Amino acid sequence: MPDKQKFSDEDMAKLKELQDKFNNIVLVLGQISIEIIKTDEEKDRLLTLKSKTENDFKQLKSEEKQLAEALTKTYGAGILNPKTGEFTPQENKSN
């Protein structure tokens, strides 16, 4: 059996530096993976909020249409000044 040799302090330092670099890369990759998970969760939350808000918008447009139809039934066609509440009926152009 050959005699055991001891690495020099310089070679041991190089090996330790290399191992430290590997450990740092593994740590950074882990941090990146965690950030990706958090980002995906945030993206999912935002997509859910977007979908809910789009549904709210569609509902609001439907309510607007229903109100416009009801007001047209009550007041006829025309123009409303929302600041003053004054309504100007549309002229009937049937000649």
C-alpha positions as CSV (number, residue, x, y, z in Angstrom):
1,M,0.0,0.0,0.0
2,P,1.4,3.3,-1.0
3,D,2.3,5.9,1.6
4,K,-0.3,8.5,2.4
5,Q,0.4,12.0,1.3
6,K,-1.0,15.2,2.6
7,F,-2.3,17.9,0.3
8,S,-0.5,21.2,0.6
9,D,-2.3,24.1,2.4
10,E,-2.5,25.9,-0.9
11,D,-4.2,23.0,-2.7
12,M,-6.5,22.5,0.3
13,A,-7.4,26.3,0.1
14,K,-8.1,25.9,-3.7
15,L,-10.4,22.9,-3.0
16,K,-12.2,24.7,-0.2
17,E,-12.6,27.8,-2.4
18,L,-14.1,25.6,-5.2
19,Q,-16.4,23.8,-2.7
20,D,-17.5,27.2,-1.4
21,K,-18.3,28.4,-4.9
22,F,-20.4,25.3,-5.5
23,N,-22.2,25.8,-2.2
24,N,-22.9,29.4,-3.1
25,I,-24.3,28.4,-6.5
26,V,-26.6,25.8,-4.9
27,L,-27.8,28.4,-2.4
28,V,-28.4,31.0,-5.2
29,L,-30.3,28.4,-7.3
30,G,-32.4,27.5,-4.2
31,Q,-33.2,31.2,-3.7
32,I,-34.1,31.6,-7.3
33,S,-36.4,28.6,-7.1
34,I,-38.1,30.1,-4.1
35,E,-38.6,33.4,-5.8
36,I,-40.1,31.6,-8.9
37,I,-42.5,29.8,-6.6
38,K,-43.5,33.1,-4.9
39,T,-43.8,34.8,-8.3
40,D,-46.0,32.0,-9.6
41,E,-48.2,32.4,-6.6
42,E,-48.4,36.1,-7.1
43,K,-49.2,35.6,-10.7
44,D,-52.0,33.2,-9.8
45,R,-53.4,35.6,-7.3
46,L,-53.3,38.4,-9.9
47,L,-54.9,36.3,-12.6
48,T,-57.7,35.4,-10.1
49,L,-58.2,39.0,-9.3
50,K,-58.2,39.9,-13.0
51,S,-60.8,37.3,-13.7
52,K,-63.0,38.5,-10.9
53,T,-62.6,42.1,-11.9
54,E,-63.5,41.2,-15.5
55,N,-66.7,39.5,-14.3
56,D,-67.5,42.6,-12.2
57,F,-67.0,44.7,-15.3
58,K,-69.3,42.5,-17.4
59,Q,-71.9,42.6,-14.6
60,L,-71.6,46.4,-14.4
61,K,-72.0,46.8,-18.2
62,S,-75.2,44.6,-18.0
63,E,-76.6,46.8,-15.2
64,E,-75.7,49.9,-17.2
65,K,-77.6,48.6,-20.2
66,Q,-80.6,47.7,-18.1
67,L,-80.7,51.1,-16.5
68,A,-80.3,52.8,-19.9
69,E,-83.2,50.8,-21.3
70,A,-85.4,51.6,-18.2
71,L,-84.5,55.4,-18.4
72,T,-85.2,55.4,-22.2
73,K,-88.6,53.8,-21.5
74,T,-89.3,56.5,-18.9
75,Y,-87.9,59.6,-20.5
76,G,-87.5,58.6,-24.2
77,A,-84.3,59.0,-26.2
78,G,-82.2,62.0,-25.5
79,I,-79.1,63.4,-23.8
80,L,-78.5,63.6,-20.0
81,N,-76.2,66.1,-18.5
82,P,-74.9,64.0,-15.5
83,K,-73.6,67.1,-13.7
84,T,-76.9,69.0,-13.7
85,G,-79.4,66.1,-14.2
86,E,-81.0,68.0,-17.1
87,F,-82.4,65.8,-19.8
88,T,-82.7,67.0,-23.4
89,P,-85.1,64.9,-25.4
90,Q,-83.9,63.8,-28.9
91,E,-85.8,65.4,-31.7
92,N,-88.0,63.1,-33.7
93,K,-86.8,63.1,-37.3
94,S,-89.7,61.2,-38.8
95,N,-91.1,63.5,-41.6
